[in-house]
Amino acid sequence: MLKIAHTETVNEDRWILSGHLAGLWVAVLRSCWDQVRGRSRGRRCVIELNDVTLIDERGEGLLGELKAEGAELVARGVYTRHLIENLKGRK
């Protein structure tokens, strides 16, 4: 299960994820991203992964896509920070 909380300010859209970014939940996050990004008007986009406990291969792929589309990925945990660093090396 994945919980997605979205907050919006004048300068920023922020998605706060909790749980598993895996399986069908990957498509749910993609859908939420697409809906908000269409109306974000150039605001900074941040995806918080602090409370994500599992990311499968599809979830990693989506994070790479969202990063390429302008998302800033942030995390506290060692595993998740390592994953983000590896995404930075991808083209």
C-alpha positions in Angstrom: 0.0 0.0 0.0 1.1 3.5 -0.7 -0.2 6.7 0.9 0.3 9.8 -1.3 -0.2 13.2 0.3 0.1 16.3 -1.9 0.6 19.9 -0.7 0.7 22.9 -2.9 2.0 26.4 -2.3 2.6 29.4 -4.5 6.2 28.1 -5.3 6.0 24.3 -4.7 4.1 21.1 -5.3 5.2 18.4 -2.8 4.2 14.8 -2.8 4.8 12.9 0.5 4.9 9.2 0.0 4.5 6.5 2.8 4.6 2.8 2.4 5.4 0.7 -0.7 6.2 2.2 -4.1 5.6 -1.1 -5.8 3.2 -3.0 -8.1 -0.1 -1.2 -8.9 0.9 1.7 -6.7 3.4 2.8 -9.2 0.6 3.6 -11.7 -1.3 5.5 -9.0 1.7 7.7 -8.3 2.1 8.3 -12.1 -1.5 9.3 -12.4 -1.3 11.7 -9.4 1.9 13.2 -10.8 0.3 13.7 -14.3 -2.8 15.4 -12.9 -0.9 17.9 -10.7 1.9 18.6 -13.2 -0.6 19.7 -15.8 -1.5 22.6 -13.7 1.7 23.3 -11.7 2.7 26.3 -13.8 6.4 25.9 -13.3 6.4 25.4 -9.6 9.2 23.4 -7.9 8.2 19.7 -7.6 9.5 17.7 -4.6 8.8 14.1 -3.9 9.5 13.1 -0.3 10.5 9.4 0.2 11.2 9.6 3.9 8.5 7.1 4.9 8.8 4.7 1.9 9.7 1.3 3.1 9.9 -0.6 -0.3 10.6 0.4 -3.9 10.4 -2.3 -6.6 11.9 -2.1 -10.0 8.9 -0.4 -11.5 9.0 2.1 -8.7 12.6 2.8 -9.4 11.9 3.3 -13.1 9.1 5.7 -12.3 11.3 7.7 -9.9 13.8 8.0 -12.7 11.1 9.3 -15.1 9.8 11.8 -12.6 13.3 13.0 -12.0 13.8 13.5 -15.7 10.6 15.5 -15.8 11.9 17.8 -13.1 11.1 16.2 -9.7 13.5 16.8 -6.8 13.7 13.5 -4.8 14.4 13.8 -1.1 14.9 11.0 1.5 16.4 10.4 4.9 17.0 6.7 4.9 20.3 5.1 3.8 18.7 2.8 1.3 16.5 5.4 -0.3 19.2 8.0 -0.4 21.4 5.4 -2.1 18.7 4.7 -4.7 18.3 8.5 -5.4 22.1 8.8 -5.9 22.0 5.9 -8.4 19.1 7.6 -10.3 21.3 10.7 -10.6 23.8 8.7 -12.5 21.3 7.5 -15.1 20.7 9.4 -18.3 
